[in-house]
């Protein structure tokens, strides 16, 4: 099946999908940063906080699986057995899954503070009632 959309659209979709997977797997403080034009290394960072090594690993596994299903194979996975920080690198999208203390220590949002944040949550649809 052929991919549709530009490379930048596909990277954005992958970043948003990774954030939604992290949310579904109960990660906290999920942020997607648009690094296009700021970083020569990647287009998007997805940053989230997990509560345990097991949860962090599950999130990483689920994101890798989703990437494969959409034709985005992870280039590298680092720290999969680490209780502190797992990195899933899709080249155009890099996912950082931290425990709380490592996230505070590295503070990627501060380092990349000029990067715009991407809205990744689905809009809440409110039921309307006629009166």
Buried (B, 14 or more C-beta within 10 A) or exposed (E): EEEEEEEEEBBBBBBBBBBBBBBEBEBEEBBBBBBBEBBEEBBBBBBBBBEEBEBBBBBBBBBBEBBEEEEBEBEEBEBBEBBBBBBBBBBBBBBBBBBEEBBEEBEBBEEBEEBEEBEBEEEEEEEEEEE
